[in-house]
């Protein structure tokens, strides 16, 4: 059996990044935040999240569309 001690869910990741959990889900879906989806739950490695948190700067508003 796999140990889940080295993973966090989107709620815990949202607290660490200080963003809404839905934003964490969007980042995972887009591939910006590497994660694994098991059934209906995104699992993010703690080391991956720490690296991502060091480079991520949250921005308000909708993404700008490419022309």
VEXMI-886662 format. One record per atom (N, C-alpha, C, CB): residue number from 0; residue in one letter; chain; atom name; y negated, x negated, z negated. Coordinates in pm, whole numbers, m for minus. Glycine has a CB too. Example, Ala and Ser with C-alpha at 12.3 -4.5 7.8 and 13.67 -1.06 7.14 Angstrom:
BEGIN
num:residuo:cadena:atomo:py:px:pz
0:A:A:N:569:m1319:m780
0:A:A:CA:450:m1230:m780
0:A:A:C:330:m1320:m780
0:A:A:CB:447:m1131:m905
1:S:A:N:225:m1285:m708
1:S:A:CA:106:m1367:m714
1:S:A:C:m3:m1290:m787
1:S:A:CB:60:m1408:m572
This chain:
BEGIN
num:residuo:cadena:atomo:py:px:pz
0:X:A:N:118:m84:0
0:X:A:CA:0:0:0
0:X:A:C:m125:m89:0
0:X:A:CB:0:96:m122
1:X:A:N:m225:m46:74
1:X:A:CA:m349:m123:88
1:X:A:C:m440:m97:m33
1:X:A:CB:m422:m86:220
2:X:A:N:m500:m203:m84
2:X:A:CA:m593:m190:m195
2:X:A:C:m731:m155:m142
2:X:A:CB:m598:m320:m278
3:X:A:N:m795:m54:m199
3:X:A:CA:m927:m10:m155
3:X:A:C:m1038:m66:m243
3:X:A:CB:m933:140:m155
4:X:A:N:m1006:m167:m323
4:X:A:CA:m1106:m226:m411
4:X:A:C:m1216:m299:m334
4:X:A:CB:m1040:m321:m508
5:X:A:N:m1186:m344:m214
5:X:A:CA:m1283:m422:m136
5:X:A:C:m1361:m335:m39
5:X:A:CB:m1212:m532:m61
6:X:A:N:m1354:m202:m54
6:X:A:CA:m1422:m111:37
6:X:A:C:m1510:m14:m41
6:X:A:CB:m1319:m33:122
7:X:A:N:m1614:35:27
7:X:A:CA:m1700:138:m31
7:X:A:C:m1708:253:69
7:X:A:CB:m1843:83:m64
8:X:A:N:m1743:371:19
8:X:A:CA:m1762:485:108
8:X:A:C:m1910:496:144
8:X:A:CB:m1709:616:43
9:X:A:N:m1945:598:223
9:X:A:CA:m2082:610:271
9:X:A:C:m2181:641:158
9:X:A:CB:m2091:718:378
10:X:A:N:m2137:709:55
10:X:A:CA:m2227:741:m57
10:X:A:C:m2265:613:m131
10:X:A:CB:m2161:842:m154
11:X:A:N:m2166:530:m162
11:X:A:CA:m2193:404:m231
11:X:A:C:m2276:310:m143
11:X:A:CB:m2062:335:m271
12:X:A:N:m2246:308:m13
12:X:A:CA:m2322:224:80
12:X:A:C:m2467:273:89
12:X:A:CB:m2257:225:220
13:X:A:N:m2486:404:89
13:X:A:CA:m2621:460:91
13:X:A:C:m2702:421:m30
13:X:A:CB:m2614:609:101
14:X:A:N:m2638:419:m146
14:X:A:CA:m2707:376:m268
14:X:A:C:m2748:230:m258
14:X:A:CB:m2618:397:m392
15:X:A:N:m2658:147:m208
15:X:A:CA:m2688:4:m199
15:X:A:C:m2798:m24:m96
15:X:A:CB:m2561:m74:m163
16:X:A:N:m2794:47:16
16:X:A:CA:m2894:26:121
16:X:A:C:m3022:106:99
16:X:A:CB:m2835:61:256
17:X:A:N:m3018:198:3
17:X:A:CA:m3130:288:m27
17:X:A:C:m3165:377:92
17:X:A:CB:m3253:207:m69
18:X:A:N:m3060:431:155
18:X:A:CA:m3078:526:265
18:X:A:C:m2983:644:243
18:X:A:CB:m3052:457:403
19:X:A:N:m3003:749:317
19:X:A:CA:m2921:870:306
19:X:A:C:m2780:842:358
19:X:A:CB:m2986:988:383
20:X:A:N:m2679:901:295
20:X:A:CA:m2541:881:343
20:X:A:C:m2520:921:488
20:X:A:CB:m2446:958:257
21:X:A:N:m2591:1023:537
21:X:A:CA:m2578:1062:678
21:X:A:C:m2628:950:769
21:X:A:CB:m2656:1192:705
22:X:A:N:m2728:875:724
22:X:A:CA:m2777:761:802
22:X:A:C:m2670:652:808
22:X:A:CB:m2907:706:741
23:X:A:N:m2599:634:698
23:X:A:CA:m2489:536:696
23:X:A:C:m2381:579:796
23:X:A:CB:m2428:522:552
24:X:A:N:m2348:709:797
24:X:A:CA:m2249:759:893
24:X:A:C:m2294:734:1037
24:X:A:CB:m2224:909:871
25:X:A:N:m2421:758:1063
25:X:A:CA:m2474:737:1199
25:X:A:C:m2463:591:1238
25:X:A:CB:m2621:785:1209
26:X:A:N:m2498:501:1145
26:X:A:CA:m2488:357:1172
26:X:A:C:m2343:318:1202
26:X:A:CB:m2542:276:1054
27:X:A:N:m2248:378:1131
27:X:A:CA:m2106:350:1155
27:X:A:C:m2063:403:1291
27:X:A:CB:m2020:413:1044
28:X:A:N:m2104:526:1325
28:X:A:CA:m2067:585:1454
28:X:A:C:m2122:503:1571
28:X:A:CB:m2118:729:1464
29:X:A:N:m2245:453:1556
29:X:A:CA:m2308:376:1662
29:X:A:C:m2252:235:1674
29:X:A:CB:m2457:369:1639
30:X:A:N:m2180:191:1572
30:X:A:CA:m2124:57:1574
30:X:A:C:m2219:m48:1518
30:X:A:CB:m2088:20:1715
31:X:A:N:m2333:m4:1465
31:X:A:CA:m2428:m98:1405
31:X:A:C:m2376:m152:1271
31:X:A:CB:m2564:m30:1385
32:X:A:N:m2301:m70:1201
32:X:A:CA:m2241:m109:1074
32:X:A:C:m2090:m103:1091
32:X:A:CB:m2290:m18:956
33:X:A:N:m2023:m218:1097
33:X:A:CA:m1878:m217:1117
33:X:A:C:m1806:m145:1003
33:X:A:CB:m1825:m361:1130
34:X:A:N:m1725:m47:1038
34:X:A:CA:m1652:32:939
34:X:A:C:m1526:87:1002
34:X:A:CB:m1740:147:883
35:X:A:N:m1438:135:916
35:X:A:CA:m1313:196:961
35:X:A:C:m1312:341:916
35:X:A:CB:m1189:120:904
36:X:A:N:m1276:429:1007
36:X:A:CA:m1268:571:972
36:X:A:C:m1123:609:951
36:X:A:CB:m1333:659:1082
37:X:A:N:m1095:658:831
37:X:A:CA:m961:706:798
37:X:A:C:m973:854:767
37:X:A:CB:m898:626:678
38:X:A:N:m911:934:848
38:X:A:CA:m922:1080:845
38:X:A:C:m1069:1118:858
38:X:A:CB:m861:1139:714
39:X:A:N:m1133:1160:752
39:X:A:CA:m1273:1202:760
39:X:A:C:m1362:1115:672
39:X:A:CB:m1286:1350:720
40:X:A:N:m1318:994:642
40:X:A:CA:m1390:907:551
40:X:A:C:m1415:772:615
40:X:A:CB:m1313:890:420
41:X:A:N:m1541:728:612
41:X:A:CA:m1575:594:659
41:X:A:C:m1557:497:544
41:X:A:CB:m1721:588:715
42:X:A:N:m1487:387:568
42:X:A:CA:m1469:281:470
42:X:A:C:m1536:155:522
42:X:A:CB:m1318:256:440
43:X:A:N:m1623:98:439
43:X:A:CA:m1700:m19:477
43:X:A:C:m1662:m132:382
43:X:A:CB:m1855:10:473
44:X:A:N:m1630:m247:437
44:X:A:CA:m1596:m363:355
44:X:A:C:m1717:m408:275
44:X:A:CB:m1543:m478:443
45:X:A:N:m1694:m445:149
45:X:A:CA:m1805:m488:63
45:X:A:C:m1875:m611:118
45:X:A:CB:m1755:m516:m79
46:X:A:N:m1798:m705:171
46:X:A:CA:m1860:m826:227
46:X:A:C:m1940:m793:353
46:X:A:CB:m1753:m931:259
47:X:A:N:m1890:m702:435
47:X:A:CA:m1963:m658:555
47:X:A:C:m2093:m589:515
47:X:A:CB:m1877:m564:641
48:X:A:N:m2086:m505:413
48:X:A:CA:m2205:m433:366
48:X:A:C:m2308:m529:309
48:X:A:CB:m2166:m328:261
49:X:A:N:m2264:m630:235
49:X:A:CA:m2358:m729:181
49:X:A:C:m2429:m804:292
49:X:A:CB:m2284:m828:89
50:X:A:N:m2355:m843:396
50:X:A:CA:m2417:m912:509
50:X:A:C:m2514:m820:583
50:X:A:CB:m2309:m962:607
51:X:A:N:m2475:m694:601
51:X:A:CA:m2560:m598:670
51:X:A:C:m2686:m568:589
51:X:A:CB:m2483:m468:698
52:X:A:N:m2673:m557:458
52:X:A:CA:m2788:m526:371
52:X:A:C:m2892:m637:377
52:X:A:CB:m2742:m505:226
53:X:A:N:m2850:m760:399
53:X:A:CA:m2943:m871:406
53:X:A:C:m3028:m870:532
53:X:A:CB:m2869:m1000:399
54:X:A:N:m2983:m801:636
54:X:A:CA:m3057:m800:762
54:X:A:C:m3115:m665:798
54:X:A:CB:m2967:m846:873
55:X:A:N:m3076:m558:729
55:X:A:CA:m3118:m423:765
55:X:A:C:m3253:m388:703
55:X:A:CB:m3013:m320:722
56:X:A:N:m3343:m334:785
56:X:A:CA:m3470:m283:735
56:X:A:C:m3480:m137:780
56:X:A:CB:m3593:m369:788
57:X:A:N:m3474:m44:685
57:X:A:CA:m3478:97:722
57:X:A:C:m3612:136:782
57:X:A:CB:m3448:185:601
58:X:A:N:m3608:218:885
58:X:A:CA:m3729:265:952
58:X:A:C:m3730:417:948
58:X:A:CB:m3737:213:1098
59:X:A:N:m3845:473:935
59:X:A:CA:m3858:618:931
59:X:A:C:m3876:672:1072
59:X:A:CB:m3977:660:842
60:X:A:N:m3833:795:1091
60:X:A:CA:m3855:863:1218
60:X:A:C:m3741:846:1315
60:X:A:CB:m3981:813:1280
61:X:A:N:m3755:917:1425
61:X:A:CA:m3650:914:1527
61:X:A:C:m3653:783:1604
61:X:A:CB:m3665:1032:1624
62:X:A:N:m3537:747:1656
62:X:A:CA:m3528:627:1738
62:X:A:C:m3606:648:1865
62:X:A:CB:m3382:590:1770
63:X:A:N:m3667:543:1914
63:X:A:CA:m3739:552:2041
63:X:A:C:m3639:550:2155
63:X:A:CB:m3843:437:2056
64:X:A:N:m3663:635:2253
64:X:A:CA:m3572:644:2366
64:X:A:C:m3607:537:2468
64:X:A:CB:m3576:784:2430
65:X:A:N:m3503:482:2528
65:X:A:CA:m3523:384:2633
65:X:A:C:m3562:455:2762
65:X:A:CB:m3396:298:2654
66:X:A:N:m3655:399:2834
66:X:A:CA:m3699:462:2958
66:X:A:C:m3618:414:3075
66:X:A:CB:m3847:435:2984
